[in-house]
């Protein structure tokens, strides 16, 4: 039995197989309409969600299975000892997806689950999103061999991008990350990735004028929210949000930054238009960003089939 908590326990060949399967599923959905017939998926949400819920719910349904959704706050995970609760859930379903706040909880679930467990997003990693991003690159460029610049916070999405490019050993990820969120990666995580040659860490004090020299040479620019979704509209975090936005506004992806560049722009959504991305850039790239979001479903279908057949 195999879980997907991050990419650590997957080879580049296994990840490529998942991407190939996702692409075929997207092209020939009827071929897989009974691939998970009779299988039951339990989805558990401690964090808010649109794409993760909808993509897993529609995905398992398209494969012939059934889903059972529960919010963390409505479950006995908030009351009881979590390992026994998790094992009880596993006696009723075939596979579990958790969108949980802390990476420690995901690791605990991964260590103790009796059915395959998928990390739908935590504080440190977001593997499902990055496989959807990779699928989008393959569709748009024909391969993963791209120059890819991420501008934003060192967060769960960024960590999984770093892990993915270093693992796949194709293309180059450049990171311009003036803001560092509290993510629990290993102390040598970024150094190991840099050593592969497939991740380049740019000077975080670089101005956007200096960054333009890199942008002109890129195939893809990528950004993500600067403030965690749960905190963006929370009055308790208003001061922190204000300080973060003030620091990061010079790093907005806008037309001035993209001048002379042919790069496409990706965003994992939800977008805070006018902050990390300008309205003009968001509008111009919206169809590709929506392709990227839709590809969550196809990538996750391939993940579920792979794990349930491993």
C-alpha positions, -999 to +999 in steps of 0.1 A: +000+000+000+012+035-009+002+070+002+008+104-014+019+128+013+045+145-009+068+132-036+095+116-013+084+080-019+079+083-056+104+079-084+104+102-113+092+073-135+062+067-111+053+104-112+056+104-150+033+074-151+007+093-131+009+122-155+006+099-185-024+083-170-040+116-162-035+128-197-051+096-211-080+099-186-086+134-198-086+125-235-106+092-231-128+095-200-152+068-210-123+043-210-120+047-172-156+051-163-155+019-142-119+020-132-129+025-095-164+010-096-176+002-061-147+021-045-154+045-017-135+078-010-136+096+023-127+133+021-119+152+053-116+190+053-099+210+081-092+238+056-116+257+033-118+244-003-135+248-037-111+230-061-100+202-038-135+192-028-150+195-063-121+178-081-120+147-058-158+144-056-163+146-094-132+126-100-142+095-080-177+097-095-163+098-130-143+066-122-174+048-110-169+053-073-186+071-044-174+098-021-183+107+015-174+142+026-169+155+062-157+187+077-131+183+105-151+204+129-181+181+124-161+149+130-149+132+162-113+139+151-118+171+172-127+151+203-110+117+202-077+101+198-070+105+160-053+072+152-082+050+163-106+074+145-086+071+113-084+033+115-122+032+120-127+053+089-104+030+070-127+000+078-155+018+059-138+032+028-111+023+003-091+055+002-089+088+022-081+123+012-074+149+039-070+186+034-055+194+068-038+224+084-007+209+099+019+187+081+023+168+114-013+156+112-008+145+076+024+126+086+005+110+115-023+099+092+002+086+067+019+065+093-013+050+107-038+047+079-049+012+068-060+024+033-042+047+009-041+083+021-037+114-001-025+148+012-050+172-003-029+202+010-012+209+043+011+236+057+042+222+040+032+204+008+006+205-019+014+175-042-020+173-060-017+209-072+018+204-086+008+173-106-020+194-120+005+221-129+028+196-145-001+182-166-009+218-177+028+223-188+027+190-208-005+200-225+007+236-233+044+230-241+045+193-250+069+185-222+082+195-187+113+210-202+105+246-194+121+276-177+098+283-148+099+313-124+079+313-092+075+347-075+059+348-041+061+332-007+080+301+003+049+280+011+034+246+005+029+251-032+065+263-036+079+234-016+061+209-038+073+227-069+109+225-056+105+188-047+089+180-081+115+197-103+144+182-083+128+148-085+119+149-122+153+163-134+138+181-163+132+218-168+145+245-144+126+261-115+137+296-105+125+308-071+122+345-061+107+343-026+111+374-005+085+360+020+090+328+039+060+312+055+063+288+084+066+255+067+083+224+083+107+213+055+139+196+065+168+220+072+187+209+040+155+207+018+164+237-005+201+230-005+195+194-017+172+207-044+198+233-056+224+206-058+204+188-085+208+218-108+170+218-115+162+245-089+178+279-088+173+302-058+174+338-068+185+366-045+154+374-024+165+411-022+164+413-060+143+442-073+117+437-099+138+457-123+166+432-118+140+403-120+130+415-155+162+401-169+151+366-158+115+371-168+123+378-204+139+344-206+111+324-190+084+302-204+063+303-173+057+327-144+038+313-114+025+330-083+003+321-053-015+340-026+009+358-002-015+354+028-029+320+037-065+317+026-078+311+062-062+344+073-069+367+043-103+379+056-097+373+093-097+405+113-073+389+139-046+388+112-053+423+098-019+437+110+001+408+097-018+409+064-011+446+060+026+441+067+028+412+042+011+431+015+033+461+019+064+440+016+052+420-013+034+445-035+066+454-054+067+417-065+032+417-081+031+399-115+019+427-138+023+441-173+054+462-163+072+430-151+062+411-182+073+437-207+093+420-235+084+385-221+064+358-239+059+338-207+025+325-198+013+330-162-001+303-139-018+306-105-032+278-084-063+298-073-080+314-055-065+346-069-064+378-050-065+400-081-047+433-075-023+418-050+000+390-063-014+393-098-028+423-117-063+422-132-048+426-167-025+397-164-051+375-147-077+383-174-052+376-202-042+342-187-075+332-173-083+303-197-049+287-190-053+292-153-088+275-155-072+246-175-047+244-146-075+243-121-095+217-141-064+195-143-067+190-105-095+165-113-076+146-139-044+144-119-063+133-088-081+106-107-048+092-118-034+094-082-064+075-069-062+048-095-025+044-090-027+042-052-056+017-053-037-005-077-003-003-060 
